[in-house]
Amino acid sequence: METRTNGNFWSANRITIKGIIVGFLILALMIPTLFVMQLVQERSSRKNEVANEISSKWASAQTVVGPFMVIPYLEYRDTDGKITSTRKLAYFLPDQVAINGVLYPEFRHRSIYEIVVYNSEINISGNFPAVNPESLNIASKDLLLNEAYICVGLSDFRGIQDQLSLKWNDSNFVFNAGAINEIVTNGLGAALPTAELISGKPQEFSLKLHLKGSEKLYFTPVGKTTSVHLASTWPNPSFEGSFLPVNSGLANNKGFTADWKVLHLNRNYPQSWKDAKYDVAESGFGINLLQPVDSYSQTMRSVKYAILFIALSFALYFFIEIRQKKIIHPVQYVLMGLALCIFYTLLLSISEYLHFGYAYFISATATILLITLYSKTLFSTWKIAILFGASLSILYGFIFVLIQLQDNALLFGSIGLFGLLAVVMYYSKKIDWYGDQARINI
């Protein structure tokens, strides 16, 4: 009698029990997807290591600071009736700075990885006001004008391609490395003529810089008014730093132009100072030659939809199983789930050699064909197998569109998931969940 009761219980709740098992399998299959995510992160980290290696041999991201004027001076103190002098530095920034630059991006490859680097031609011109040491409470006689120099800071000297010279009024001077002060730790310095510094007149300057770098190029606005114009053939610029361009233009993915204008009132350091230290790098701005979305980030985004693939595929199998009155073993569900997980390893490995779109198409096609043929062996009919394959095709196509969208992915993804849930709810209501003979009318 007890055996009959147990038999009736299992028979009456067969669908519910099978549904619980299927739900547990869906959660269990999240474990291999976590391993896939970890694999994607490892490959992405490897790419970053290669990118750093290439940058170390080419030149890293560059930040141009300056030019600015450095004039040593003597400060005297009376200590116990004895006069002592200390050598210190005074800093003078230009009135006007105009920067006009052109970037020429190119790719560098190492094994299966690539990184974007650039060559650039940068023209910097402007003027300094007449030196006024009294504004800093420095007597003119205490200035060491014979040691004055103009300084330009660079992040990586390996990016310098030609000898850098300074045109100061009508004279030319050569820059030398080793100019270290409180503003820059990597600096180039050029000695300035004493006679012109004490003339009481504004000083004109200009210089040309042929510079290599990787991915980023930044400038620091040292002028009372700093104007920067950049142009490049790179179609996907990312404007970064403390200031955005006042205008920028993109022309049919043929490149960009961008213009910045920064006033001294927009930063937190003065035009001249002594006995103080300012972090001028905080006001830096510039361009990042952004690669739109690399294959690793796209693969990672697709893996995040794994639970959607597995849940919807299992739900469709579950409904077909009920309608066909055909029992599918949990192991067969697991095999199908593993096939869906293998899709991501295929996508990751193939996308390292081919464009992501081609890799996605190949991986999705192989997975859909495998599961379609497997469904044919389970249900013994091509109609159901093709229906299931078509459903997977639509789902893979929908996810591919979401991956390509960057700003509107959440909106369209939410709408799509809402529609899929509505379809599942509609057909699930026709199932006789409590009947001994569950049936569905489609």
C-alpha positions as a Python dict, from the first residue, in 0.01 Angstrom:
ca = {
    (1, 'M'): (0, 0, 0),
    (2, 'E'): (288, 234, 86),
    (3, 'T'): (459, 150, -243),
    (4, 'R'): (146, 245, -437),
    (5, 'T'): (129, 577, -253),
    (6, 'N'): (490, 653, -339),
    (7, 'G'): (426, 554, -699),
    (8, 'N'): (127, 784, -719),
    (9, 'F'): (332, 1068, -570),
    (10, 'W'): (613, 1036, -824),
    (11, 'S'): (368, 1000, -1110),
    (12, 'A'): (160, 1300, -1006),
    (13, 'N'): (464, 1523, -954),
    (14, 'R'): (684, 1392, -1232),
    (15, 'I'): (693, 1725, -1420),
    (16, 'T'): (766, 1925, -1107),
    (17, 'I'): (1048, 1694, -1003),
    (18, 'K'): (1196, 1697, -1352),
    (19, 'G'): (1171, 2076, -1357),
    (20, 'I'): (1363, 2097, -1027),
    (21, 'I'): (1633, 1868, -1168),
    (22, 'V'): (1659, 2078, -1484),
    (23, 'G'): (1685, 2396, -1277),
    (24, 'F'): (1962, 2242, -1067),
    (25, 'L'): (2149, 2142, -1384),
    (26, 'I'): (2124, 2499, -1514),
    (27, 'L'): (2288, 2628, -1197),
    (28, 'A'): (2550, 2350, -1202),
    (29, 'L'): (2650, 2443, -1558),
    (30, 'M'): (2740, 2792, -1437),
    (31, 'I'): (3058, 2633, -1297),
    (32, 'P'): (3218, 2568, -1639),
    (33, 'T'): (3117, 2918, -1752),
    (34, 'L'): (3311, 3059, -1456),
    (35, 'F'): (3617, 2868, -1575),
    (36, 'V'): (3564, 3013, -1923),
    (37, 'M'): (3552, 3365, -1774),
    (38, 'Q'): (3876, 3298, -1592),
    (39, 'L'): (4032, 3175, -1916),
    (40, 'V'): (3924, 3492, -2097),
    (41, 'Q'): (4077, 3706, -1821),
    (42, 'E'): (4402, 3511, -1839),
    (43, 'R'): (4428, 3559, -2216),
    (44, 'S'): (4343, 3928, -2181),
    (45, 'S'): (4612, 3967, -1913),
    (46, 'R'): (4859, 3798, -2145),
    (47, 'K'): (4770, 4050, -2415),
    (48, 'N'): (4836, 4337, -2171),
    (49, 'E'): (5174, 4187, -2085),
    (50, 'V'): (5263, 4172, -2454),
    (51, 'A'): (5140, 4530, -2500),
    (52, 'N'): (5367, 4647, -2216),
    (53, 'E'): (5656, 4457, -2371),
    (54, 'I'): (5601, 4622, -2709),
    (55, 'S'): (5568, 4964, -2544),
    (56, 'S'): (5893, 4911, -2356),
    (57, 'K'): (6073, 4867, -2688),
    (58, 'W'): (5887, 5136, -2883),
    (59, 'A'): (5787, 5406, -2632),
    (60, 'S'): (5518, 5422, -2366),
    (61, 'A'): (5227, 5665, -2339),
    (62, 'Q'): (5358, 6020, -2361),
    (63, 'T'): (5282, 6332, -2160),
    (64, 'V'): (5434, 6661, -2278),
    (65, 'V'): (5486, 6916, -1999),
    (66, 'G'): (5588, 7269, -2084),
    (67, 'P'): (5781, 7448, -2196),
    (68, 'F'): (5846, 7647, -1880),
    (69, 'M'): (6135, 7859, -1758),
    (70, 'V'): (6353, 7770, -1459),
    (71, 'I'): (6578, 8040, -1308),
    (72, 'P'): (6795, 7958, -1004),
    (73, 'Y'): (6837, 8227, -740),
    (74, 'L'): (7014, 8276, -410),
    (75, 'E'): (6826, 8316, -86),
    (76, 'Y'): (7019, 8467, 204),
    (77, 'R'): (6968, 8404, 575),
    (78, 'D'): (7125, 8546, 886),
    (79, 'T'): (7211, 8259, 1120),
    (80, 'D'): (7376, 8369, 1445),
    (81, 'G'): (7523, 8674, 1278),
    (82, 'K'): (7653, 8474, 985),
    (83, 'I'): (7504, 8528, 639),
    (84, 'T'): (7446, 8206, 446),
    (85, 'S'): (7308, 8159, 97),
    (86, 'T'): (7093, 7877, -41),
    (87, 'R'): (7044, 7800, -408),
    (88, 'K'): (6677, 7762, -499),
    (89, 'L'): (6464, 7752, -814),
    (90, 'A'): (6197, 7991, -940),
    (91, 'Y'): (5951, 7882, -1207),
    (92, 'F'): (5801, 8103, -1476),
    (93, 'L'): (5529, 7983, -1714),
    (94, 'P'): (5455, 8125, -2060),
    (95, 'D'): (5174, 8361, -2148),
    (96, 'Q'): (5070, 8192, -2470),
    (97, 'V'): (5122, 7831, -2578),
    (98, 'A'): (4996, 7699, -2911),
    (99, 'I'): (5036, 7331, -2989),
    (100, 'N'): (4962, 7186, -3329),
    (101, 'G'): (5004, 6809, -3362),
    (102, 'V'): (4941, 6528, -3608),
    (103, 'L'): (4934, 6163, -3499),
    (104, 'Y'): (5012, 5875, -3731),
    (105, 'P'): (4884, 5552, -3573),
    (106, 'E'): (5007, 5207, -3665),
    (107, 'F'): (4991, 4854, -3526),
    (108, 'R'): (5272, 4650, -3382),
    (109, 'H'): (5237, 4271, -3361),
    (110, 'R'): (5386, 4012, -3131),
    (111, 'S'): (5270, 3655, -3186),
    (112, 'I'): (4887, 3674, -3209),
    (113, 'Y'): (4862, 4006, -3026),
    (114, 'E'): (4872, 4363, -3150),
    (115, 'I'): (4894, 4708, -2996),
    (116, 'V'): (4839, 5050, -3145),
    (117, 'V'): (5137, 5288, -3138),
    (118, 'Y'): (5192, 5622, -3305),
    (119, 'N'): (5438, 5863, -3455),
    (120, 'S'): (5363, 6230, -3415),
    (121, 'E'): (5473, 6570, -3538),
    (122, 'I'): (5416, 6837, -3274),
    (123, 'N'): (5482, 7207, -3320),
    (124, 'I'): (5488, 7415, -3002),
    (125, 'S'): (5511, 7793, -3007),
    (126, 'G'): (5433, 8082, -2774),
    (127, 'N'): (5585, 8357, -2567),
    (128, 'F'): (5704, 8432, -2216),
    (129, 'P'): (5639, 8766, -2047),
    (130, 'A'): (5931, 8978, -1931),
    (131, 'V'): (6094, 8820, -1628),
    (132, 'N'): (5969, 8992, -1312),
    (133, 'P'): (6146, 8846, -1008),
    (134, 'E'): (6009, 9118, -779),
    (135, 'S'): (5665, 8956, -807),
    (136, 'L'): (5815, 8662, -614),
    (137, 'N'): (6004, 8885, -371),
    (138, 'I'): (6335, 8801, -535),
    (139, 'A'): (6586, 9075, -595),
    (140, 'S'): (6711, 9094, -953),
    (141, 'K'): (7073, 9075, -833),
    (142, 'D'): (6998, 8741, -665),
    (143, 'L'): (6896, 8573, -991),
    (144, 'L'): (7152, 8333, -1140),
    (145, 'L'): (7062, 8420, -1497),
    (146, 'N'): (7363, 8239, -1637),
    (147, 'E'): (7207, 7915, -1513),
    (148, 'A'): (6855, 7983, -1643),
    (149, 'Y'): (6708, 7729, -1879),
    (150, 'I'): (6385, 7640, -2053),
    (151, 'C'): (6250, 7294, -1976),
    (152, 'V'): (6021, 7046, -2152),
    (153, 'G'): (5905, 6733, -1972),
    (154, 'L'): (5845, 6400, -2149),
    (155, 'S'): (5729, 6067, -2010),
    (156, 'D'): (5960, 5851, -2220),
    (157, 'F'): (6276, 5980, -2390),
    (158, 'R'): (6284, 5673, -2616),
    (159, 'G'): (6008, 5836, -2817),
    (160, 'I'): (6231, 6125, -2933),
    (161, 'Q'): (6316, 6068, -3299),
    (162, 'D'): (6518, 6377, -3391),
    (163, 'Q'): (6747, 6621, -3216),
    (164, 'L'): (6526, 6868, -3033),
    (165, 'S'): (6618, 7234, -3074),
    (166, 'L'): (6463, 7552, -2941),
    (167, 'K'): (6416, 7871, -3138),
    (168, 'W'): (6431, 8155, -2884),
    (169, 'N'): (6357, 8485, -3053),
    (170, 'D'): (6610, 8476, -3340),
    (171, 'S'): (6853, 8226, -3187),
    (172, 'N'): (6859, 7847, -3179),
    (173, 'F'): (6956, 7633, -2880),
    (174, 'V'): (6987, 7257, -2840),
    (175, 'F'): (6803, 7064, -2570),
    (176, 'N'): (6990, 6821, -2348),
    (177, 'A'): (6857, 6553, -2117),
    (178, 'G'): (6886, 6563, -1739),
    (179, 'A'): (6672, 6863, -1650),
    (180, 'I'): (6518, 6750, -1322),
    (181, 'N'): (6321, 6983, -1097),
    (182, 'E'): (6006, 6996, -887),
    (183, 'I'): (5779, 6994, -1195),
    (184, 'V'): (5928, 6710, -1401),
    (185, 'T'): (6145, 6409, -1324),
    (186, 'N'): (6215, 6343, -1696),
    (187, 'G'): (6308, 6673, -1850),
    (188, 'L'): (6496, 6826, -2142),
    (189, 'G'): (6667, 7158, -2084),
    (190, 'A'): (6813, 7431, -2307),
    (191, 'A'): (7023, 7717, -2168),
    (192, 'L'): (6883, 8067, -2220),
    (193, 'P'): (7075, 8385, -2317),
    (194, 'T'): (7128, 8611, -2019),
    (195, 'A'): (7115, 8934, -2216),
    (196, 'E'): (6767, 8868, -2350),
    (197, 'L'): (6631, 8768, -2011),
    (198, 'I'): (6723, 9102, -1858),
    (199, 'S'): (6598, 9302, -2157),
    (200, 'G'): (6258, 9349, -1996),
    (201, 'K'): (6082, 9234, -2315),
    (202, 'P'): (5856, 8934, -2391),
    (203, 'Q'): (6040, 8635, -2535),
    (204, 'E'): (5917, 8433, -2833),
    (205, 'F'): (5987, 8062, -2864),
    (206, 'S'): (5908, 7768, -3089),
    (207, 'L'): (6015, 7405, -3118),
    (208, 'K'): (5934, 7097, -3322),
    (209, 'L'): (5898, 6758, -3163),
    (210, 'H'): (5892, 6429, -3353),
    (211, 'L'): (5765, 6190, -3090),
    (212, 'K'): (5679, 5820, -3072),
    (213, 'G'): (5445, 5671, -2815),
    (214, 'S'): (5188, 5403, -2737),
    (215, 'E'): (4814, 5459, -2724),
    (216, 'K'): (4806, 5788, -2528),
    (217, 'L'): (4932, 6141, -2586),
    (218, 'Y'): (4873, 6402, -2314),
    (219, 'F'): (4961, 6771, -2272),
    (220, 'T'): (4985, 6988, -1963),
    (221, 'P'): (4842, 7342, -1996),
    (222, 'V'): (5128, 7558, -1867),
    (223, 'G'): (5034, 7869, -2064),
    (224, 'K'): (4820, 8152, -1937),
    (225, 'T'): (4627, 8053, -2245),
    (226, 'T'): (4699, 7707, -2387),
    (227, 'S'): (4558, 7611, -2728),
    (228, 'V'): (4597, 7259, -2865),
    (229, 'H'): (4498, 7127, -3205),
    (230, 'L'): (4533, 6755, -3281),
    (231, 'A'): (4449, 6562, -3597),
    (232, 'S'): (4484, 6194, -3685),
    (233, 'T'): (4353, 5923, -3914),
    (234, 'W'): (4251, 5716, -3609),
    (235, 'P'): (3870, 5668, -3623),
    (236, 'N'): (3802, 5591, -3254),
    (237, 'P'): (3952, 5860, -3031),
    (238, 'S'): (3885, 5881, -2661),
    (239, 'F'): (3934, 6228, -2515),
    (240, 'E'): (4062, 6200, -2160),
    (241, 'G'): (4209, 6401, -1877),
    (242, 'S'): (4100, 6715, -1696),
    (243, 'F'): (3969, 6896, -2004),
    (244, 'L'): (3760, 6793, -2301),
    (245, 'P'): (3795, 6951, -2646),
    (246, 'V'): (3599, 7268, -2711),
    (247, 'N'): (3519, 7110, -3046),
    (248, 'S'): (3599, 6786, -3222),
    (249, 'G'): (3508, 6635, -3553),
    (250, 'L'): (3484, 6287, -3702),
    (251, 'A'): (3463, 6244, -4078),
    (252, 'N'): (3324, 5910, -4198),
    (253, 'N'): (3567, 5707, -3988),
    (254, 'K'): (3855, 5872, -4173),
    (255, 'G'): (3996, 6029, -3860),
    (256, 'F'): (3940, 6309, -3614),
    (257, 'T'): (4037, 6665, -3532),
    (258, 'A'): (4015, 6813, -3184),
    (259, 'D'): (4080, 7155, -3031),
    (260, 'W'): (4135, 7247, -2668),
    (261, 'K'): (4159, 7589, -2507),
    (262, 'V'): (4260, 7606, -2141),
    (263, 'L'): (4306, 7923, -1934),
    (264, 'H'): (4526, 7964, -1628),
    (265, 'L'): (4205, 8019, -1433),
    (266, 'N'): (4103, 7661, -1511),
    (267, 'R'): (4399, 7509, -1319),
    (268, 'N'): (4519, 7515, -961),
    (269, 'Y'): (4873, 7653, -1001),
    (270, 'P'): (4999, 8008, -1078),
    (271, 'Q'): (5209, 8144, -1362),
    (272, 'S'): (5518, 8183, -1144),
    (273, 'W'): (5623, 8062, -802),
    (274, 'K'): (5902, 7970, -567),
    (275, 'D'): (5923, 7769, -245),
    (276, 'A'): (5620, 7565, -346),
    (277, 'K'): (5542, 7243, -525),
    (278, 'Y'): (5243, 7197, -754),
    (279, 'D'): (5125, 6880, -921),
    (280, 'V'): (5086, 7017, -1272),
    (281, 'A'): (5024, 6665, -1407),
    (282, 'E'): (4675, 6671, -1256),
    (283, 'S'): (4569, 6924, -1521),
    (284, 'G'): (4685, 6705, -1810),
    (285, 'F'): (4455, 6622, -2100),
    (286, 'G'): (4480, 6451, -2433),
    (287, 'I'): (4390, 6160, -2654),
    (288, 'N'): (4371, 5784, -2617),
    (289, 'L'): (4382, 5590, -2943),
    (290, 'L'): (4111, 5360, -2820),
    (291, 'Q'): (4056, 5023, -2984),
    (292, 'P'): (3673, 5007, -3001),
    (293, 'V'): (3611, 4672, -2828),
    (294, 'D'): (3875, 4401, -2847),
    (295, 'S'): (3790, 4034, -2889),
    (296, 'Y'): (3848, 3957, -2521),
    (297, 'S'): (3603, 4214, -2392),
    (298, 'Q'): (3347, 4102, -2652),
    (299, 'T'): (3397, 3737, -2556),
    (300, 'M'): (3361, 3825, -2189),
    (301, 'R'): (3036, 4006, -2262),
    (302, 'S'): (2904, 3704, -2453),
    (303, 'V'): (2996, 3467, -2166),
    (304, 'K'): (2780, 3675, -1934),
    (305, 'Y'): (2480, 3563, -2140),
    (306, 'A'): (2566, 3194, -2089),
    (307, 'I'): (2294, 3143, -1828),
    (308, 'L'): (2042, 3283, -2076),
    (309, 'F'): (2149, 3035, -2344),
    (310, 'I'): (2144, 2739, -2108),
    (311, 'A'): (1817, 2832, -1934),
    (312, 'L'): (1623, 2896, -2256),
    (313, 'S'): (1766, 2589, -2429),
    (314, 'F'): (1679, 2366, -2133),
    (315, 'A'): (1332, 2523, -2108),
    (316, 'L'): (1266, 2454, -2477),
    (317, 'Y'): (1391, 2096, -2438),
    (318, 'F'): (1170, 2058, -2132),
    (319, 'F'): (857, 2177, -2314),
    (320, 'I'): (928, 1955, -2615),
    (321, 'E'): (989, 1661, -2384),
    (322, 'I'): (646, 1711, -2226),
    (323, 'R'): (467, 1747, -2557),
    (324, 'Q'): (640, 1454, -2722),
    (325, 'K'): (595, 1246, -2408),
    (326, 'K'): (957, 1149, -2447),
    (327, 'I'): (1182, 1116, -2145),
    (328, 'I'): (1519, 1288, -2176),
    (329, 'H'): (1778, 1177, -1925),
    (330, 'P'): (1948, 1450, -1714),
    (331, 'V'): (2283, 1338, -1859),
    (332, 'Q'): (2154, 1434, -2204),
    (333, 'Y'): (2065, 1779, -2071),
    (334, 'V'): (2419, 1808, -1933),
    (335, 'L'): (2572, 1711, -2269),
    (336, 'M'): (2372, 1979, -2445),
    (337, 'G'): (2472, 2232, -2178),
    (338, 'L'): (2838, 2145, -2220),
    (339, 'A'): (2804, 2196, -2595),
    (340, 'L'): (2672, 2545, -2523),
    (341, 'C'): (2969, 2610, -2293),
    (342, 'I'): (3221, 2484, -2549),
    (343, 'F'): (3093, 2757, -2781),
    (344, 'Y'): (3273, 3016, -2568),
    (345, 'T'): (3610, 2839, -2577),
    (346, 'L'): (3574, 2809, -2954),
    (347, 'L'): (3490, 3178, -2975),
    (348, 'L'): (3785, 3277, -2757),
    (349, 'S'): (4041, 3068, -2943),
    (350, 'I'): (3922, 3151, -3297),
    (351, 'S'): (3884, 3525, -3225),
    (352, 'E'): (4256, 3541, -3144),
    (353, 'Y'): (4325, 3468, -3511),
    (354, 'L'): (4020, 3603, -3695),
    (355, 'H'): (3795, 3906, -3669),
    (356, 'F'): (3548, 3865, -3384),
    (357, 'G'): (3248, 3864, -3620),
    (358, 'Y'): (3388, 3574, -3824),
    (359, 'A'): (3489, 3387, -3509),
    (360, 'Y'): (3141, 3430, -3365),
    (361, 'F'): (2977, 3305, -3685),
    (362, 'I'): (3201, 2997, -3706),
    (363, 'S'): (3160, 2908, -3339),
    (364, 'A'): (2784, 2962, -3339),
    (365, 'T'): (2736, 2763, -3661),
    (366, 'A'): (2938, 2468, -3526),
    (367, 'T'): (2745, 2471, -3197),
    (368, 'I'): (2404, 2500, -3364),
    (369, 'L'): (2481, 2213, -3605),
    (370, 'L'): (2605, 1993, -3319),
    (371, 'I'): (2299, 2053, -3101),
    (372, 'T'): (2059, 2024, -3397),
    (373, 'L'): (2198, 1682, -3491),
    (374, 'Y'): (2192, 1575, -3127),
    (375, 'S'): (1827, 1685, -3101),
    (376, 'K'): (1746, 1472, -3405),
    (377, 'T'): (1879, 1163, -3227),
    (378, 'L'): (1679, 1246, -2912),
    (379, 'F'): (1341, 1323, -3068),
    (380, 'S'): (1374, 1115, -3388),
    (381, 'T'): (1231, 1393, -3605),
    (382, 'W'): (1392, 1661, -3817),
    (383, 'K'): (1102, 1900, -3757),
    (384, 'I'): (1181, 1943, -3388),
    (385, 'A'): (1557, 1942, -3446),
    (386, 'I'): (1532, 2218, -3707),
    (387, 'L'): (1292, 2415, -3483),
    (388, 'F'): (1543, 2396, -3200),
    (389, 'G'): (1832, 2491, -3430),
    (390, 'A'): (1637, 2790, -3562),
    (391, 'S'): (1563, 2902, -3206),
    (392, 'L'): (1933, 2887, -3120),
    (393, 'S'): (2019, 3080, -3436),
    (394, 'I'): (1784, 3362, -3340),
    (395, 'L'): (1924, 3368, -2988),
    (396, 'Y'): (2287, 3375, -3107),
    (397, 'G'): (2202, 3650, -3353),
    (398, 'F'): (2031, 3854, -3083),
    (399, 'I'): (2329, 3822, -2847),
    (400, 'F'): (2571, 3918, -3126),
    (401, 'V'): (2377, 4240, -3185),
    (402, 'L'): (2387, 4317, -2812),
    (403, 'I'): (2762, 4263, -2802),
    (404, 'Q'): (2816, 4516, -3082),
    (405, 'L'): (2607, 4778, -2906),
    (406, 'Q'): (2802, 4974, -2646),
    (407, 'D'): (2571, 5249, -2523),
    (408, 'N'): (2231, 5088, -2586),
    (409, 'A'): (2311, 4725, -2500),
    (410, 'L'): (2129, 4737, -2165),
    (411, 'L'): (1814, 4889, -2314),
    (412, 'F'): (1780, 4647, -2606),
    (413, 'G'): (1894, 4354, -2393),
    (414, 'S'): (1628, 4423, -2132),
    (415, 'I'): (1357, 4455, -2398),
    (416, 'G'): (1469, 4133, -2565),
    (417, 'L'): (1480, 3938, -2240),
    (418, 'F'): (1135, 4068, -2148),
    (419, 'G'): (999, 3942, -2479),
    (420, 'L'): (1164, 3600, -2437),
    (421, 'L'): (1023, 3567, -2086),
    (422, 'A'): (677, 3660, -2213),
    (423, 'V'): (695, 3381, -2475),
    (424, 'V'): (805, 3125, -2215),
    (425, 'M'): (528, 3231, -1977),
    (426, 'Y'): (269, 3209, -2254),
    (427, 'Y'): (351, 2852, -2351),
    (428, 'S'): (415, 2733, -1996),
    (429, 'K'): (60, 2822, -1892),
    (430, 'K'): (-76, 2554, -2128),
    (431, 'I'): (103, 2277, -1944),
    (432, 'D'): (-105, 2062, -1711),
    (433, 'W'): (145, 2071, -1429),
    (434, 'Y'): (-58, 1847, -1196),
    (435, 'G'): (-209, 1598, -1438),
    (436, 'D'): (-89, 1244, -1460),
    (437, 'Q'): (-62, 1290, -1834),
    (438, 'A'): (81, 1640, -1889),
    (439, 'R'): (-5, 1788, -2222),
    (440, 'I'): (59, 2106, -2412),
    (441, 'N'): (-138, 2259, -2700),
    (442, 'I'): (74, 2468, -2929),
}
